[in-house]
């Protein structure tokens, strides 16, 4: 196992070196993310703390609901953790760059896997940190944590992270084996489909019909019946022994003693880990090789797989220089990682909009018009935030990531202004298609009147156009043509400028939106001035960004 | 009219001069070898001519067209093969060639015929529909060569064309370049492979520290160096101690 320690120590040294050599902008971004993470953790703790206090105020069903909430939190944490391992398995387990030089070394398959498994543990720990840890902490504080609770809580946390990663590792092996002949992008799609499918199944299991009514109990017999139902929901789930271990330390009425539950969790963990290492010692390197051959990372030289028919190019965009649009579209559509990233962000946007709608639905008829105006504005701001996130990830680095292949366009007789303009057009069109769909969903969910709905769609279009142009322009100021990673480019000083500038623009737009929606909801005449203000601000951003960008692209030198 | 004229080109990166007051003239039907040690400024010179870098001072004229004043017209006459043939990894070779053809405005029908002919010359038909990411370095190099010739330029800028090529591909490349010159084209070839340069180039420019230190045919350079022998011998004699 010494090879594993050497490899992990080397990796940690590399991370430390990278941190020491990082630019101030990258450190600032890292600090911001850390602050956001701590804020989320604290927010989750406050949520659980208040929820537990509220739940326990009911002397009859309190303990039962507490069991349900904690078991549900552990179940979703388990699911998200496993999903993280699977989602990152292509990068962390089966597609890691450093395996290209590690595999030819005399290191066993099991050691190589153990080394990469450490990275998988880190990748799967975030849901535990953001959900399970605050839940355990809130539970401890609510009941006045004893030293035993703290020790058991920490032990359960560590075992839980390990268990999640083991399960995720086993599933990753199965999926990598089952999908091994398929192209990378299709595998990603199947992974996503599996994520959504299992997520839906879990929601159906944990939140079955009538479950909330089942907690309306008033007699001991009803409580007992509801407890049997709750136990039946969670007992088969692998997360249950961990949740039950923690619950056994407080008066929750959970079945089983702490030693029993911990032993059960420990035994399943040891068996699972042994099975995982046995599989890894036989199959890890083989699957890694197979993965590389069918993915985009390697193939037999000069005999690459055909990607389709012998069709020429462009296929659809044949006027003027529109072939530049088709080229970017093809490259984006074939980039499995980029598509997954974008898909995940759009999925988050969809979930966010549904949550905003669900919350406002709960207050229908109770809250003021201003409350609903805020909700619509939040939805608009959410769309803008996701446009900004997508811009930072895809648009801002677009010129830089042309990279060492940029010589082709730069040496060609197509003017760089055209190349730049077509890029803006491409990303604007793509984001407009997605974000106008999101805008349509908001308009339908909130039942906005036609005029306001059209204004909402128009404001969304302005936001997309402005942020894309601004992001592309900022990316042209100091492009890094040697960079290969979009996140590396996005955390440059100009990436920070894009984030701050884009955020400031969104604040102004959201303010106008709030005014427009408030006046509409309160029956006043439509606020045309707000619409004019949005237009002026956006066109100013577009025009100034464009002018700045053309100045820089004229002087741009590629590598 | 000269195909290529460099007038006192200087290219600085910060305080470092990669190319220093370089002047060159190439006429039609000429194969010119730009040779020099590592870091002497050969690639930078080619990139300035191709419009990838912008010169700090001096003029570049391609068939009389100033590359700064008329960049698109000048670039239309150029074909460029970079030293590192990196292109869009997620396009197939065929798509890459068609994309290049579109950039240079080659009509689709003409493009199809030329792509087929050039792919056949390099025996690349079997791999043309695979992704660029899957190609070996040699295949990428050959694809870049095909792409540079697609629009039938007047001037080919070729940076280290033989690296990564197998012997047969080197022979094919030499033939493509010599045929191109015989047809009236001009080639500016930057290379370290002096034996091949000696074989196919008419004239040579020796560049060191961004400056042209000698220019002429093999015989003329031998006379300047007081050294008879291979181009390598002459090159070493001229560059040592400069």
Interface residues (C-beta under 8 A of the other chain):
Chain A: X296 X298 X299 X301 X302 X303 X304 X305 X306 X307 X308 X309 X310 X312 X313 X314 X321 X323 X327 X330 X331 X334 X335 X403 X404 X405 X407 X408 X409 X410 X411 X412 X413 X414 X415 X555 X557 X558
Chain B: X47 X50 X51 X52 X53 X54 X71 X72 X73 X75 X76 X78 X80 X82 X84 X86 X87 X88 X89 X90 X91 X92 X94 X95 X98 X99 X100 X102 X103 X104 X105 X108 X111 X112 X126 X127 X128 X129 X130 X131 X133 X134 X135 X136 X138 X139 X147
